[in-house]
Amino acid sequence: YLWYSQIPNTFNPRVYANPDSVMRAIRAYSNEPGFAKPVDRWSFGIKQADWNNLSSGVSQDFGFGVFFLVEGDLRVKYVEQNSPAGLAGVRRGWRITKINGNTNVTSSNANFIVNAVYYSNSSTFTFQKPDGSTVDVTLNAATYQENPVYLDTVYNGTNGKIGYMVFNSFLGDTTAVYNQFSQIFSNFSAQGVQDVVIDLRYNGGGYVSVSQTLANYLVTSSASGQLMMTEKFNDKYSNYNEATNFNKLGSLNLSRVFFIVSDNTASASELLINNLKPYLDVKLVGPDNTYGKPVGFFPIPVGDWYIFPVSFRSTNHNGQGNYFNGLYIDYQAADGLDKDWGDTSESCLSSVLKFINTGSFRQAARLAPVQDSRVRAANQELSAPAFKGAIGNRPRF
């Protein structure tokens, strides 16, 4: 545990029901200078079979997520293309007006919505499409392989071409993901892309190695061979501290990069951004600052469980990495939940494209409403089931 020295001698792990309860209990002993409360919100335990599915991108649910646009207006925020929802044609931006016959689709009923969307074997939804028509869809949970690349495309900008990629997780089938990276960035280069926008607004993290690979595609070629990041363990395991250098991939040579983020952008996503900051002009746009997780862990087997005590912290070339309060955005734009991925009128993407084309983020009018406190609280509850973490390689202890 990174903060092992803070755990009191009186702590008794045997009074807890299972390894996950133990991991949650040690979170209280994670004080950092400059922060009033314990910073660890992540140490956890999970059955090995469940982790094997989660880490490889195998899910067993409906395959979509939801957020409130405003009070009483629940929207589909993403859809996995190979999931039951994806195969049924459900799209981001569709409004949900009824769940299992219940029309109380409001922030006060968030717990009901979480159970119906994420933990049910079968649920029926009434969707309202952008054209105003409605459709009833019954979804049955099924096993499917996630594809974290939701969209990649190229736009014609005023001053050149702009590459855009929506990337939702650093977990999954890494071979498939690396193949997609290669294809996407080869296409960006072939089309003469001059600016790149990476949409990480719901990306809770995953493998550090995947984050490093994506960084190598985005970084300027002059950074190759220079320090990307350092992982630091506690003083008992300092011999496992590791420095990683950039090894440039692809021929794209950028001077700046844009990220669309939110308070659901966590861990390996933040690591990517932080590692690039010393080398590129990095701009962040979104509804909120990022989540704030500059630390990571790796699976340790205990019986038929894995435990994940936070075990290392990460810093970039400049030694920066204490962002427990998140990385700060350069421009606040509401999450355009009423638009599908890649819609150039979606508020976050539109703000970035405007900056690239004109040098200013500011829109003539706000393109999506600002969420009130009830909606923000409900959306935090709706995002709670999502994984947030940076998974490092297990050292040979």
Buried (B, 14 or more C-beta within 10 A) or exposed (E): BBBBEBBEEEEEEEEBEEBBEBBBBBBBBBBBEEEEEBBBBBBBBBBBEEBEBBBBBBBBBBBBBBBBBBBBBBBBBBBBBBBBBBBBEBBBBBBBBBBBEEEEBBBEBBEBBBEBBBEBEEBBBBBBBEEEEEEEBEBEBBEBBBBBBBBBBBBEBEEBBBBBBBBBBBBBBBEBBBEBBBEBBBBBBEBEBBBBBBBBBBBBBBBBBBBBBBBBBBBBEEBEEEBBBBBBBBEEBEEBEBEBBBBBBBEBEBEBBBBBBBBBBBBBBBBBBBBBBBBBEBBBBBBBBBBBBBBBBBBBEEEEBBBBBBBBBBBBBEEBBBBBEBBEBBBBBBBBBBBBBBBEEBBBBBBBBBBBBEEEBEEEEEBBBEBEEBBBBBBEEBBEEBBBBBBBEEBEE
